[in-house]
Amino acid sequence: MRIEKQGDGRFSVTLGPAQASVMDECLRLVAGTGARDEVVRFTLGSPSEEVAALTEETRRASQANHRADYVFTLGQLHAIYAGLTSAVTEFVSDEDFHQRTGWYRENVTALAREISRSMRDL
C-alpha cells in the first residue's frame, strides 16, 4: 500500500483488490444494515450515508483485477482505519472473526498499522 498526499488535501492510495476487499468487509461489518447512524458516527467518525458511499468505492476496488490508485479524503481514510481497528474487536476469538469476515485478524491489524504508519510518514 502506498499513500501520497495530494495538493487538494486528499490522499492517493494504491490498493490491491485483496486490501480493498478486507476494507470493504470490515466497513460493512461495523456499519452494516440496521446500524443506527449514531453508532456508525461514533465508531467510524462519519455519517451512515458517507460510509455507504465509501463501501461502494471499496467494493469496486475489491473487484478490480490489479492494483490501482484511489483518492480518499482524510475523513474517508479515518473511517477505513476505524473500521479495520473496530472490526478486530467485535469477536471474542480469532476463529469467529475469520468465519465472519474470511480474513485473519493479524492481516487486518497489519493493514491498519500500515495505514497509520504511512500517514505518519507523509
C-alpha positions in Angstrom: 0.0 0.0 0.0 1.2 3.5 -0.8 -0.4 6.7 0.4 0.5 10.1 -1.1 -0.9 13.4 -0.1 -2.3 15.4 -3.0 -2.3 19.2 -3.1 -6.0 19.5 -2.5 -5.9 17.8 0.9 -7.0 14.4 -0.4 -4.9 11.3 -0.5 -4.0 8.9 -3.3 -3.9 5.4 -2.0 -2.6 2.5 -4.1 -4.6 -0.6 -3.2 -4.7 -4.2 -4.3 -8.0 -6.0 -4.7 -7.4 -8.0 -1.5 -6.7 -4.9 0.6 -9.8 -3.2 -0.7 -11.8 -6.4 -0.1 -10.8 -6.5 3.6 -11.5 -2.8 4.0 -15.0 -3.3 2.4 -15.8 -6.3 4.7 -14.7 -4.5 7.8 -16.7 -1.4 7.0 -19.8 -3.5 6.2 -19.3 -5.4 9.5 -19.2 -2.2 11.6 -21.8 -0.2 9.6 -23.9 -3.0 8.3 -27.6 -2.9 7.7 -29.5 -1.9 10.8 -26.7 0.0 12.5 -28.0 3.3 13.9 -26.4 6.4 12.5 -25.2 7.4 16.0 -23.3 4.1 16.3 -21.8 4.4 12.8 -20.7 8.0 13.6 -19.3 7.0 16.9 -17.4 4.0 15.6 -16.2 5.3 12.2 -16.4 9.1 12.6 -18.7 9.6 9.6 -22.4 9.5 8.9 -24.0 6.4 7.6 -24.6 7.8 4.1 -20.9 8.7 3.7 -19.9 5.3 4.9 -22.3 3.7 2.4 -20.7 5.7 -0.4 -17.3 4.7 0.8 -18.2 1.0 0.9 -19.3 1.2 -2.7 -15.8 2.6 -3.6 -14.1 -0.2 -1.6 -16.4 -2.8 -3.2 -15.5 -1.6 -6.7 -11.8 -1.6 -5.8 -12.0 -5.1 -4.5 -13.4 -6.3 -7.8 -10.5 -4.9 -9.8 -8.0 -7.2 -11.4 -5.0 -5.2 -10.4 -3.6 -2.6 -8.0 -4.8 0.8 -8.7 -4.8 4.3 -7.2 -7.9 5.6 -5.3 -8.5 9.0 -3.9 -9.8 9.4 -0.4 -10.4 12.4 1.9 -8.9 12.4 5.4 -12.3 11.5 6.8 -12.7 8.6 4.5 -9.2 7.3 5.4 -10.1 7.7 9.1 -13.4 5.7 8.5 -11.4 2.9 6.8 -8.8 2.8 9.6 -11.5 2.9 12.3 -13.4 0.1 10.5 -10.4 -2.1 10.4 -9.5 -1.5 14.0 -13.0 -1.8 15.3 -13.8 -5.0 13.4 -11.0 -6.9 15.1 -12.6 -6.1 18.5 -16.0 -7.4 17.5 -15.4 -11.1 18.1 -14.1 -13.0 21.1 -12.0 -15.4 19.1 -9.8 -15.3 16.0 -11.8 -18.2 14.6 -15.1 -16.3 15.0 -13.5 -13.3 13.3 -12.2 -15.4 10.4 -15.5 -17.3 9.9 -17.4 -14.0 9.7 -15.0 -12.0 7.6 -13.0 -14.6 5.7 -9.8 -12.8 6.9 -7.4 -13.4 9.7 -7.2 -10.8 12.5 -3.5 -10.4 12.2 -3.8 -9.4 8.5 -6.4 -6.8 9.3 -4.3 -5.4 12.1 -1.3 -5.3 9.9 -3.2 -3.4 7.2 -4.5 -0.9 9.8 -0.9 -0.5 11.1 0.3 0.1 7.6 -2.2 2.9 7.0 -1.2 4.5 10.3 2.5 4.3 9.5 2.0 5.6 6.0 0.1 8.6 7.3 2.7 9.4 9.9 5.5 9.1 7.2 3.9 11.7 4.9 
